[in-house]
Amino acid sequence: MNVISRTLKFTLGLTLGAGVGAVAAMLLAPTSGKANRAQIKSRIDEILQAGHDAQHEREKELQEYWEKEVNVHYDGKEKDEHKK
């Protein structure tokens, strides 16, 4: 059995196991389906918000870095060298 075949079988087994586990957890959970859905939606919303916040923070950091680098390259001697 080659590596790709073994990897695909492992991935399929992992996915199938995760699916069965998720269904079992939903069926055996101590809360109702409506409460579970609300909890899952809330958690997904938190994750998405954290992702958006991280994205905006990184964009701000990159913008500040870019502005700093542009000022460094166009101040002093380097500015005169670019005119030549």
C-alpha positions in Angstrom: 0.0 0.0 0.0 1.5 3.3 -1.0 1.7 6.4 1.1 -1.1 8.3 -0.7 -3.5 5.4 -0.3 -2.7 5.1 3.4 -3.1 8.9 3.9 -6.5 8.9 2.1 -7.7 6.0 4.2 -6.6 7.7 7.4 -8.2 11.0 6.4 -11.5 9.2 5.5 -11.5 7.3 8.8 -10.7 10.5 10.7 -13.5 12.4 9.0 -16.0 9.6 9.5 -15.0 9.2 13.1 -15.4 12.9 13.8 -18.8 12.9 12.1 -20.0 10.0 14.2 -18.6 11.6 17.3 -20.4 14.9 16.6 -23.7 13.1 16.0 -23.3 11.1 19.2 -22.4 14.2 21.2 -25.5 16.0 19.9 -27.7 13.0 20.7 -26.3 12.5 24.2 -25.8 16.1 25.2 -27.6 17.2 28.4 -29.0 20.3 26.7 -31.7 20.6 24.0 -30.9 20.9 20.3 -32.0 24.5 20.2 -29.6 25.4 23.0 -26.8 23.4 21.4 -27.3 25.3 18.1 -27.4 28.6 19.9 -24.2 27.7 21.7 -22.5 26.6 18.5 -23.6 29.7 16.7 -22.4 31.9 19.5 -19.0 30.2 19.5 -18.7 30.5 15.7 -19.6 34.2 15.9 -16.9 34.7 18.6 -14.3 32.9 16.4 -15.3 35.0 13.3 -15.1 38.2 15.3 -11.7 37.3 16.7 -10.5 36.6 13.1 -11.8 39.9 11.9 -10.2 41.7 14.9 -6.8 39.9 14.2 -7.1 40.8 10.5 -7.7 44.5 11.2 -4.9 44.6 13.8 -2.4 43.0 11.3 -3.5 45.4 8.6 -2.8 48.3 10.9 0.6 46.9 11.9 1.5 46.4 8.2 0.3 49.9 7.3 2.4 51.4 10.1 5.5 49.3 9.0 5.0 50.4 5.4 4.7 54.0 6.3 7.8 53.8 8.5 9.8 52.1 5.7 8.8 54.6 3.1 9.9 57.5 5.4 13.2 55.8 6.1 13.9 55.3 2.4 13.0 58.8 1.4 14.7 60.8 4.2 18.2 62.1 4.1 20.8 60.7 1.7 18.6 58.0 0.2 16.2 60.7 -1.0 19.1 62.5 -2.9 20.3 59.2 -4.4 16.8 58.5 -5.9 16.9 61.9 -7.7 20.1 61.0 -9.6 
